[in-house]
Amino acid sequence: MMKNVYILLGLSIILEVIGATFMKYTSGFENAAASVVVILSYLLALTLYIIITKNHELGMINALWSGGGTGLVTILGIILFGETTSFQKMVGVVLILSGIYGLNTRGRSMKGVHS
């Protein structure tokens, strides 16, 4: 069952990244086709996000969704739009990816643990 969550989450992240990337092409909603892509992508991404969070930890799903999207959009901005790169930006992306990895590793649960 957890595998399905990651598939849905991955699809939701990809849709969110498509929506964010196409924002650049909308020219402030002047480009109707790009605007429709943005609206539909976010509608589908948020629908999947809502379905996923129904039975899973909101904090973890939100961190994975927003972190994954941020990392991918940053990389696509550099590749597609020639946005600036810097050591700090690359360190930030690596930290985001490290956080995603850390959230997905099974550690000892703190639930119900008393000091």
C-alpha positions as CSV (number, residue, x, y, z in Angstrom):
1,M,0.0,0.0,0.0
2,M,2.8,2.4,0.8
3,K,4.2,1.9,-2.7
4,N,0.9,3.3,-4.1
5,V,1.3,6.3,-1.9
6,Y,4.7,7.1,-3.4
7,I,3.3,6.6,-6.9
8,L,0.4,9.0,-6.3
9,L,2.8,11.4,-4.5
10,G,5.3,11.3,-7.4
11,L,2.5,12.0,-9.9
12,S,1.2,14.9,-7.7
13,I,4.7,16.4,-7.5
14,I,5.2,16.1,-11.3
15,L,1.9,17.8,-11.9
16,E,2.8,20.6,-9.5
17,V,6.1,21.0,-11.2
18,I,4.4,21.2,-14.6
19,G,2.0,23.8,-13.3
20,A,4.8,25.9,-11.8
21,T,7.0,25.6,-14.9
22,F,4.1,26.6,-17.2
23,M,3.5,29.7,-15.1
24,K,6.6,31.2,-16.8
25,Y,4.8,30.7,-20.2
26,T,1.5,32.3,-19.2
27,S,2.7,35.9,-19.5
28,G,0.4,36.9,-16.8
29,F,-2.5,34.9,-18.1
30,E,-2.1,36.3,-21.6
31,N,-1.2,32.9,-23.0
32,A,-4.5,31.0,-22.6
33,A,-3.1,27.5,-23.4
34,A,-0.3,27.8,-20.9
35,S,-2.8,29.2,-18.3
36,V,-5.1,26.2,-18.8
37,V,-2.1,23.9,-18.3
38,V,-1.2,25.6,-15.0
39,I,-4.8,25.5,-13.7
40,L,-5.4,21.8,-14.7
41,S,-2.0,20.7,-13.4
42,Y,-2.5,22.3,-10.0
43,L,-6.1,21.0,-9.8
44,L,-5.0,17.5,-10.4
45,A,-1.9,17.8,-8.2
46,L,-4.0,19.1,-5.3
47,T,-6.7,16.5,-5.8
48,L,-4.0,13.7,-5.5
49,Y,-2.5,15.5,-2.5
50,I,-5.8,15.6,-0.7
51,I,-6.4,11.9,-1.4
52,I,-2.9,11.0,-0.1
53,T,-3.2,13.0,3.1
54,K,-6.5,11.3,4.0
55,N,-4.7,8.3,5.4
56,H,-1.1,9.4,5.8
57,E,0.9,11.8,7.9
58,L,0.3,15.3,6.8
59,G,3.7,16.6,7.9
60,M,5.6,14.0,6.0
61,I,3.5,14.2,2.8
62,N,3.6,18.0,2.8
63,A,7.4,18.0,3.3
64,L,7.9,15.5,0.5
65,W,5.5,17.3,-1.9
66,S,6.8,20.8,-1.3
67,G,10.4,19.8,-1.1
68,G,10.3,17.6,-4.1
69,G,8.6,20.2,-6.1
70,T,10.9,23.0,-5.0
71,G,14.0,20.9,-5.9
72,L,12.7,20.0,-9.3
73,V,11.4,23.5,-10.1
74,T,14.8,25.0,-9.1
75,I,16.6,22.5,-11.4
76,L,14.2,23.1,-14.3
77,G,14.5,26.9,-13.9
78,I,18.2,26.5,-14.4
79,I,17.9,24.2,-17.3
80,L,15.0,25.7,-19.2
81,F,15.2,29.4,-18.3
82,G,18.9,29.9,-17.7
83,E,18.3,31.0,-14.1
84,T,21.3,31.7,-12.0
85,T,23.3,29.0,-10.3
86,S,25.4,29.4,-7.3
87,F,27.1,27.3,-4.7
88,Q,24.5,28.3,-2.1
89,K,21.6,27.4,-4.5
90,M,23.1,23.9,-5.1
91,V,23.7,23.4,-1.4
92,G,20.1,24.3,-0.8
93,V,18.9,21.7,-3.4
94,V,21.1,19.1,-1.9
95,L,19.8,19.8,1.6
96,I,16.2,19.6,0.3
97,L,17.0,16.2,-1.3
98,S,18.7,15.1,1.9
99,G,15.6,16.0,3.9
100,I,13.4,14.0,1.6
101,Y,15.7,11.0,2.0
102,G,15.7,11.5,5.8
103,L,11.9,11.6,5.9
104,N,11.7,8.4,4.0
105,T,14.1,6.3,6.1
106,R,12.5,4.3,8.8
107,G,13.7,5.4,12.2
108,R,12.4,4.7,15.7
109,S,9.0,6.2,16.2
110,M,8.8,8.9,18.9
111,K,5.0,8.3,19.3
112,G,4.3,7.3,22.8
113,V,7.9,7.6,24.0
114,H,8.2,9.4,27.4
115,S,11.3,11.1,28.6
